């Protein structure tokens, strides 16, 4: 009971904080609503970007995925951080110099075409909706696991909170709540990690503890490799995926990261070009704190788990084991009926199924941490999910009110009218996202990967070519984007959803998994764009002057 | 601003991008993926070096790269605008 009180108290306090910030930072103009007035400091923007970027999946699932896949999990670590280098060097400063509100703004103006703008709006909406449904579901799951309320009630509470501060404050409200949410989530992630690192290696910094000796004087990683070998898993520190696939998945995640509209739009909120570069650096630093801790948690948890359960009598397992068994995230089936837990690589003899989400969520219990830490975990996971949902919500509402309504359908709309439209669009977007959170379509897991592939295959090359090539014209870029997206959609639908005849891993083109295909789709985009643009006329003079202008200091 | 100055600014920018992105590629795709088996022969602390680059080192280098770019470009901005 005491644990429940702690969880409600901490979640309650953080939620009131977010609401307080939202009331304090109401938006009164479209500029404030879309880009927070363009006056956010680089460090605050860095924190907000980090919270925006790190979703429920980063917080809850990533360490677990790495824990079960070892070296293969590196694709997420490198892929979701390396994209920021591309952002900082190839996109953010120029887009800030261009100085409008949204990504379709840039595509539409640079390629002097409302068709290009409409294609960009379409991509932005698909990418954002697939993502936001997962976040709302995440909010519901956290509520149901930690606070034992119904999943749907959890989704409703989450919808209410996001709606409140997104509609009231727009980007301004979202930015400052995200700063608070970053602090909550990083604190919640680090506290158990530091405790466990101390416990297992005596070193307080998890990043160093991960490569240190355990209590028996053997390096943890060496020991883990030994355990894996003994039990028939592939070695922890080497991979089981093909090198080509690891390469292409990492690239697709990096390129996708740099092309995601809710991340790019954050760089419109700072004052100057200099600040855009600097805040990309801060953002990555804040992200890196979590992303370098996650693989350490993965190693600690994996070692701990194997040692605690492997070949132990089921009756003597610690209490947390049975606690998580009741949630269905741990399933033990005594196949050979010897009363011992055989946790091995061979699926025929393996008796234990473990859900990856346990690694982070059960951490405090496994390490015997006090109850308030569990409350903190709940608040951290909620902060991660809500901040990402809010950022995506803004992209959706600005795509509708700004890019579609103001720029294409009704250019003479007043600023007040546009602001009302933006708020109405947010409202419907939240309701729709909530609907998908309550009735999650089966393809949610597949479509999150799709979002990265899509962003890599469409936005990233379109924007980079728009900045670095003066010759690239609207014919080239539109045909490139259409080819890139179509290829990517086709490949994902075929191999993830079983449409167009479906297929197994043996049928993959060149052995490339759907997750890594975004990289190839991007190459196709670029090749088509270059060929088509070389056969058609160069962009008009005013566009060429505009490119000159964004390249100037 | 003189045209030659702006041309020079852009050229220097492209040079920085080339160098920094080569490092970016080397630490992640190079050390962490393509040459990971070779790198794993070496150890730092309890880490095999290739594994360390894939899960830790590349991320640290990424952060440093962005701040180096910030420094270089701020200096270049000042030189060009003075």
Interface residues (C-beta under 8 A of the other chain):
Chain A: X66 X71 X73 X74 X77 X78 X81 X82 X84 X85 X88 X89 X90 X93 X207 X208 X210 X211 X212 X213 X219 X220 X221 X222 X237 X238 X239 X243 X246 X247 X250 X251 X274 X277 X278 X280 X281 X284 X285 X288 X291 X292 X295 X548 X551 X552 X553
Chain B: X1 X6 X9 X10 X13 X17 X20 X21 X24 X28 X29 X32 X33 X34 X36 X37 X40 X44 X45 X46 X47 X48 X51 X52 X54 X55 X56 X58 X59 X60 X62 X63 X65 X66 X67 X69 X70 X73 X74 X76 X77 X80 X81
